[in-house]
């Protein structure tokens, strides 16, 4: 999977999904797909580096803060991915 393909893959998910939150399992799947990008291209592009940082932070929040709102994160990630997908 390339950097471009990851963005399009995520855009497809968000386009088809009405999910208001992402589970820890879903976040790990996304993170693993970013590992595929690194394996194929050797490096994550700047945008996908930002996405990975958001995902890793969210996983940490879910593990350590019972009051954290995953809906806010999901909305922010959805908007970020869909905007990027339109621009590439």
C-alpha positions as CSV (number, residue, x, y, z in Angstrom):
1,X,0.0,0.0,0.0
2,X,1.3,3.4,-0.9
3,X,0.8,6.8,0.9
4,X,-1.8,7.7,-1.8
5,X,-3.6,4.4,-1.5
6,X,-3.8,4.7,2.3
7,X,-5.6,8.0,2.0
8,X,-8.0,6.7,-0.6
9,X,-8.6,3.5,1.5
10,X,-9.4,5.6,4.6
11,X,-11.6,8.0,2.5
12,X,-13.5,5.0,1.2
13,X,-14.1,3.8,4.8
14,X,-15.4,7.1,6.0
15,X,-17.5,7.6,2.9
16,X,-19.3,4.3,3.5
17,X,-19.4,4.3,7.3
18,X,-21.7,6.2,9.5
19,X,-19.7,5.3,12.6
20,X,-19.5,8.0,15.2
21,X,-16.5,6.4,16.9
22,X,-13.6,4.1,16.1
23,X,-12.8,1.2,18.3
24,X,-9.3,0.4,19.5
25,X,-9.2,-2.6,17.2
26,X,-10.1,-0.4,14.2
27,X,-7.4,2.1,15.1
28,X,-4.8,-0.8,15.3
29,X,-5.9,-1.9,11.8
30,X,-5.4,1.6,10.5
31,X,-2.0,1.7,12.2
32,X,-1.0,-1.6,10.7
33,X,-2.0,-0.3,7.2
34,X,0.4,2.6,7.8
35,X,3.1,0.0,8.5
36,X,2.3,-1.5,5.1
37,X,2.9,2.0,3.6
38,X,6.3,2.1,5.3
39,X,7.2,-1.3,4.1
40,X,6.2,-0.5,0.5
41,X,7.5,3.1,0.2
42,X,10.1,3.1,2.9
43,X,8.7,6.2,4.6
44,X,5.3,7.7,5.5
45,X,4.5,11.0,3.8
46,X,4.0,14.1,6.0
47,X,0.2,13.8,5.9
48,X,0.3,10.1,6.9
49,X,2.8,10.9,9.6
50,X,0.2,13.3,11.1
51,X,-2.5,10.7,10.8
52,X,-0.4,8.1,12.5
53,X,0.4,10.5,15.4
54,X,-3.4,11.1,15.8
55,X,-4.1,7.4,15.8
56,X,-1.4,6.5,18.3
57,X,-2.6,9.4,20.5
58,X,-6.1,8.2,20.3
59,X,-5.1,4.6,21.2
60,X,-3.3,6.0,24.2
61,X,-6.3,8.1,25.3
62,X,-8.6,5.1,25.1
63,X,-6.2,3.0,27.2
64,X,-5.7,5.7,29.9
65,X,-8.6,8.1,30.1
66,X,-12.1,6.9,30.7
67,X,-13.6,10.4,30.2
68,X,-12.1,10.9,26.7
69,X,-14.6,11.4,23.9
70,X,-13.7,9.2,20.8
71,X,-16.5,10.9,18.8
72,X,-14.6,14.1,18.6
73,X,-11.5,12.3,17.4
74,X,-13.4,10.3,14.8
75,X,-15.0,13.5,13.4
76,X,-11.6,15.2,13.2
77,X,-10.0,12.3,11.5
78,X,-12.9,11.9,9.0
79,X,-12.7,15.5,8.0
80,X,-8.9,15.4,7.7
81,X,-8.9,12.3,5.5
82,X,-11.8,13.4,3.3
83,X,-10.3,16.8,2.7
84,X,-6.9,15.3,1.8
85,X,-8.6,12.7,-0.5
86,X,-10.3,15.5,-2.4
87,X,-7.0,17.3,-2.9
88,X,-4.9,14.5,-4.3
